[in-house]
Amino acid sequence: MKRLGLALVLVGGALVACARVRPHERQILAHPGLAQPPWPEQHAAHQHVYQIREGSEGAAGAGGGGCGCN
């Protein structure tokens, strides 16, 4: 009896988790800005270097400019 209940819960959960996504909604869901970086630490390091080179944000609050010498 417990196995039948467990099976019903699993099947019910699987059916609820499925959702139809319309084509115009897929465009929003596939936006690159919504993607999570696979390695957050590496992404943070790359963002830090980019901000130093860009010089527009001052390397996330640290001193320095576009030359990369902070």
N, C-alpha and C positions, 0 to 999 in steps of 0.2 A: 504493500500500500504506500509506503514511503517513497519507493522508487517511482511509482506512477505520479505521485504529487510532485516530486522533483522534476520529472520529465515534463510535466505540464507547465511548471514554472519556467523551465529553461526554454521551451518552445514558445511560450507566451512572451518572454523577454526578448527572444530573437525576432518575433513578429512586430513587436512594438518599436524595436530599434531601427527597423527599415523605414525609410522615408523616400518619397519621390521628390526629386529636385528638378525643377523646370529648367529649360536651356538658358533662359535669361538669368536665373539664379546661379547657375554654374559659373558664369563669368565672374560674379562677385566672390564666390567661394574659392576660385582658383587664383585670386589676386596674389602676386608675389609678396606683398606686404603682410599678408596673413599667415604666411608660412613661418614656422618656427625653425630657427637654425639648429642643425643637428648637433653642433658642439657649441653651447653657449659661451664657454670660456674663450674659445678661439674667436668667436664672433665679437665678443667684447674687446679683445685685443686688436682685431682688425678695425673696429670702429674707433678705437683710441688712436691708432696710427693714422687713419683717414682724417680724423678731426684735427690732428696736429698738422698734417700736410695741408689741409684745407685752410686752416687758420681762422675759420669763421666762428668757431665755438670755443676756441682756447683749450682744446683737449679735455673736455668734460669738467671744466672748473679749475684745471691746473694752469699755471702760468706758462707762457710760451707763445710762439707765433707760428707762421707758416714755414719757418726754416727747419723745424723739428728739433730744435735745441732747447729743451725745457729742463 
